[in-house]
Amino acid sequence: MKRFLLLMLVCTVAVSTLFAAGTTETPVAGSQAKTEIHFWTWRPEDVDFYASQIAIFEAANPDIKVVQTAHKNTEYNTILAAALAGGSGPDVFQGRAYGGLATFADSHYLEPLEQWLPELKNYSPTALLGATSPTDGKIYGSPAVSQTVFMYYNKAIYKELGLSIPKNWAQLIANFDAMKKAGYIPLANGAKDGWTLETMLGGMGPAFYGATDFFTAVVEGKKNFQDPAFIKMIEKMKSLTAYMPDMFMGVSYEDMRANFFNEVAGHLVGGSYEAAYFNAQNPDLDYDVFAIPGEDASKPGPVSVYADMNFAMNAASQKKNAAVKFLKFLSSKDFGNSMIRELKMISSVPGVDASSDPFIARVLELQKNATPFIFLVGFRYQQPTGSSLWQAAAQGVMAGTLTPAQAAKQVQDGIASYYKPFQK
Amino acid sequence: MDVKQLRKAAWIIFFVTPGLMIVGVFILLPLFMSLYNSLFSWNQLLPVEFVGLENFSRLFTKYPYQQRFLNALQNNLIWFLSTMVLQNSVGLLFGYLMSRSIPGYQAFKRIFFIPVLFSIIAVGFLWGLYLKPSGLVNNFLGLVGLESLQHAWLGEERFATMAIIMVNIWRWVGFPSLVFLAAIDNVPTECLEAAHLDGVGEWKLFWKIVFPLIIPSITIITVLTVIGSLNVFEQIYTMTGLDGGPNYSTDTIGTLFYRTAFGSVDAGSPEIGIGSAIGVVIYILTFLISLISIRFSRNREVQL
């Protein structure tokens, strides 16, 4: 019997160590009443930047310690959702915009910020839209960054071939032809990764479907995606395949970016987020951007713009006062200027100074003709999202397995399955 | 109960408990959790109300869930059939040839099995590079003068699924080969010798004697193929992405499940109710089909 008891004891110890392993707590050394807050990002590539900013913040707020954790972008949402649901999430974190924000806001994981950050009223409506839940209209994030979609072009190749920035679609195609003749790939884009076709839509689409007027009309249900203008836009997009790389259906996001920064290709439809990457990969690359024009040379081309990142606060945080201090810091002009200077990101903080960076100054200039990035801003709140429908349908069009009209129907039917204004 | 029996029971508990706990926490609990989750309607990440089997009925009858689900299931079926026909017959052939001690069979045994040991993610990533338009495969085709056969293997709807299946066969064929080799080696030599003495040819020997005797291992491989084909995920995820592109042509119920339950950064928000329902359906399908294939091949087993 003694041995049996001993055995049970061994069992108990073994089992309890198995479970206790994760819960041991070590006292923090030197914690003289310092409030420790946790800050999560999906940007492992920006850890150094945030560390330097946190140092500035901690110097000004010696009673607060900020612990930064960066997760892989594609896994961030899942990890964050699990942490928030389990009650162990970070106090302050990078949050997605639009539908991505609504997922967390409607689950009551995010703290409404108006009462904490009165300065939010100074932000542009475009930026605030990305931080607002459509369910209750409250603002759940401090808008951090916006992205703009346009055409990158290689200035050196333009100079070599004597080309100039196109004023209308015909001139753009003439530039493509000239590049093709000279042995360059005119347009670097591929179609293997569906989401890059949504970027392509954001770049070349608005001029054809009618930019913000069309956006407003479809959101209100007055027009739909089987509108002739939208179908014509898809046809125009399909016509670009003649200028894309060989076997473009297999060309992935990485390949297309490499084609552009290695100067094999002369153009790339891409977002403003590419610039920093291009500079890092090929510092000698001489590039600039333009808005893709429509058929009418007298109208400047529109660019699709969207809010891309918000700083948000955990509704269940026990240290809201410290968290708000840090949020205010992340919403300050100084921080916005650092984002422009060091990350080449277009800060949404009102009144930031972009003069230090000609590229960002140029983006802000193009943003004067901004239109919402249609599927992300308007139709990414429910499944199947406009984005997922468009990405798959556009792949079908580019590969030639769907006609533009069939693709438009696929998108329309999918959204109409839940979108009330389309069900009238 | 005497002390001896008690002690024996205690030892059994001691050894079984850790494994049982792992199975309970990581397999059984999630299984019942997903069943539980599938019975609720969800607002984003929070359950709202009990809706019974409504998520299942939406999955099977409503656009677009029905279309996506049937499309994915069809791809899983293609996976199963191709793997059964191509991988397992090649595996059987390799196993048989190696059992006949063809020259260098010891080396082949190892070579065939090496890819089985590779991480599935690494294999997917590397083959993703090889199958690019400018990758190894197309370059090789160009080198031997077959430019007309060059394709965007992972980008064209008609090739993408087969290309990924081929990669998986390349990775996994060593496993059935070894299982079949072991089974064939277990067939009593006196039986084969007797057949040889009676003048039975190699073909007849295989079909009439070897094949019926290795049915148990064929059952195992079939069940593993069923499970493998229903759980395809990593291969798609690494080679054509979570959306099963292009235009859902490589989508499987695994990727559909993940995308629906957890959402994808570039395309959409999670739908936990429907996602859990897909998870439960995957479980039931795997369970039923495995059961059927075990029954089916049990009937054909032969004992000496």
Boltz contact constraints between the chains, C-beta under 6 A:
constraints:
  - contact:
      token1: [A, 4]
      token2: [B, 6]
      max_distance: 6.0
  - contact:
      token1: [A, 4]
      token2: [B, 10]
      max_distance: 6.0
  - contact:
      token1: [A, 7]
      token2: [B, 10]
      max_distance: 6.0
  - contact:
      token1: [A, 11]
      token2: [B, 14]
      max_distance: 6.0
  - contact:
      token1: [A, 74]
      token2: [B, 265]
      max_distance: 6.0
  - contact:
      token1: [A, 78]
      token2: [B, 262]
      max_distance: 6.0
  - contact:
      token1: [A, 81]
      token2: [B, 45]
      max_distance: 6.0
  - contact:
      token1: [A, 99]
      token2: [B, 269]
      max_distance: 6.0
  - contact:
      token1: [A, 103]
      token2: [B, 44]
      max_distance: 6.0
  - contact:
      token1: [A, 103]
      token2: [B, 269]
      max_distance: 6.0
  - contact:
      token1: [A, 106]
      token2: [B, 43]
      max_distance: 6.0
  - contact:
      token1: [A, 106]
      token2: [B, 44]
      max_distance: 6.0
  - contact:
      token1: [A, 107]
      token2: [B, 44]
      max_distance: 6.0
  - contact:
      token1: [A, 107]
      token2: [B, 45]
      max_distance: 6.0
  - contact:
      token1: [A, 107]
      token2: [B, 46]
      max_distance: 6.0
  - contact:
      token1: [A, 192]
      token2: [B, 155]
      max_distance: 6.0
  - contact:
      token1: [A, 194]
      token2: [B, 243]
      max_distance: 6.0
  - contact:
      token1: [A, 194]
      token2: [B, 245]
      max_distance: 6.0
  - contact:
      token1: [A, 195]
      token2: [B, 266]
      max_distance: 6.0
  - contact:
      token1: [A, 247]
      token2: [B, 133]
      max_distance: 6.0
  - contact:
      token1: [A, 247]
      token2: [B, 152]
      max_distance: 6.0
  - contact:
      token1: [A, 249]
      token2: [B, 152]
      max_distance: 6.0
  - contact:
      token1: [A, 249]
      token2: [B, 155]
      max_distance: 6.0
  - contact:
      token1: [A, 249]
      token2: [B, 156]
      max_distance: 6.0
  - contact:
      token1: [A, 250]
      token2: [B, 132]
      max_distance: 6.0
  - contact:
      token1: [A, 250]
      token2: [B, 133]
      max_distance: 6.0
  - contact:
      token1: [A, 250]
      token2: [B, 152]
      max_distance: 6.0
  - contact:
      token1: [A, 250]
      token2: [B, 154]
      max_distance: 6.0
  - contact:
      token1: [A, 250]
      token2: [B, 155]
      max_distance: 6.0
  - contact:
      token1: [A, 383]
      token2: [B, 268]
      max_distance: 6.0
  - contact:
      token1: [A, 383]
      token2: [B, 271]
      max_distance: 6.0
  - contact:
      token1: [A, 384]
      token2: [B, 64]
      max_distance: 6.0
  - contact:
      token1: [A, 385]
      token2: [B, 267]
      max_distance: 6.0
  - contact:
      token1: [A, 385]
      token2: [B, 268]
      max_distance: 6.0
  - contact:
      token1: [A, 387]
      token2: [B, 267]
      max_distance: 6.0
  - contact:
      token1: [A, 388]
      token2: [B, 267]
      max_distance: 6.0
  - contact:
      token1: [A, 388]
      token2: [B, 268]
      max_distance: 6.0
  - contact:
      token1: [A, 392]
      token2: [B, 247]
      max_distance: 6.0
  - contact:
      token1: [A, 392]
      token2: [B, 248]
      max_distance: 6.0
  - contact:
      token1: [A, 395]
      token2: [B, 245]
      max_distance: 6.0
  - contact:
      token1: [A, 395]
      token2: [B, 246]
      max_distance: 6.0
  - contact:
      token1: [A, 395]
      token2: [B, 247]
      max_distance: 6.0
  - contact:
      token1: [A, 396]
      token2: [B, 247]
      max_distance: 6.0
  - contact:
      token1: [A, 401]
      token2: [B, 157]
      max_distance: 6.0
  - contact:
      token1: [A, 414]
      token2: [B, 64]
      max_distance: 6.0
  - contact:
      token1: [A, 417]
      token2: [B, 63]
      max_distance: 6.0
